[in-house]
Amino acid sequence: MVGGSGLAGVIEAVREVAEAGVRRAWVPQLFGVEALTAIAVAGREVPGIELGTAVVPTYPRHPLVLAGQALTTSAALAGGAARAAKGSGSRLHLGIGLSHQLVIEGMLGMAFEKPALHMREYLSALRPALEGQPVDVKGETLRAATLMGPIKVDDAGPVPVLVAALGPALLRVAGELADGTLTWMAAPRVVGDRIAPSISAAAEAAGRPRPRVGVGLPVAVTDDVEGALERAASSFAVYGTLPSYKRLLDEAGLDGPAGVVIAGDENEVAGRIRALADVGATEFLASPVGSRAVRQETLRVLGELARETAFS
């Protein structure tokens, strides 16, 4: 996952990831730089690399509005080429999530109600909208109807949708209606014991393909492991207080975010990342932590892993 100070910082971070040989970069949606806009610009500046959001909160954005924005971003990444053929690859991967009650209610003043039902209804509108199909959803948490015709954006390729799903209800929704899940702060044991099996079972029951399981964790290639863990504990302290992440850490028997950091020398880090495939992960969303030198070394190792494994 990439960050940066302002739009220029995001573009530079994406460029560094691409130059390291990593195939896909993920941009978080925080407050400040808008992720899909940044991706549209960065994708033009850095051709070839795939880009994803990790993740866009659903409550503040109506699904039809998000569909139009995502398709526009997809078209921007296509570089103005001829209309993308249906079924062809896409450079854009749309990660969405509920966010947190603290953010939705406390900061935005919106109701954080019936989250699992909200996500089901949201996907019921978003997925057909992204595919240029009519939408008519009259739910308990939202309404959406393409009364003026389906949403169409020239040159937009297909946009896979992944849901930040951690609990049983959301994993079931993601398995039934999305292309997979993106996790953050989920220890590999939790992914293997519960998350990957749950979403895979839901997808199979719904007759859908095997879902993608993206595992996001802090990572550092360094000889100062203790220093890396201390830095991560400080940088990611908020995740130890948010209820959904606190439950994940408790489930793994960990005291805080530092417990999920992948840190060590090149062989240690590479081995632990490769082992994620054994617990059902299909891709790794690395969040490099440390000094600039540590981050550059970490990106080098991630690029080498991307060339030898299926991980992006």
PyMOL commands that set and color helices and strands:
alter all, ss='L'
color gray80, all
select helices_A, chain A and resi 6-20+35-45+63-77+101-107+115-130+168-177+188-205+225-235+237-240+243-251+257-260+266-279+292-308
alter helices_A, ss='H'
color red, helices_A
select strands_A, chain A and resi 24-27+50-53+56-57+92-97+136-138+143-145+161-163+180-184+212-221+262-264+283-288
alter strands_A, ss='S'
color yellow, strands_A
deselect
rebuild
show_as cartoon
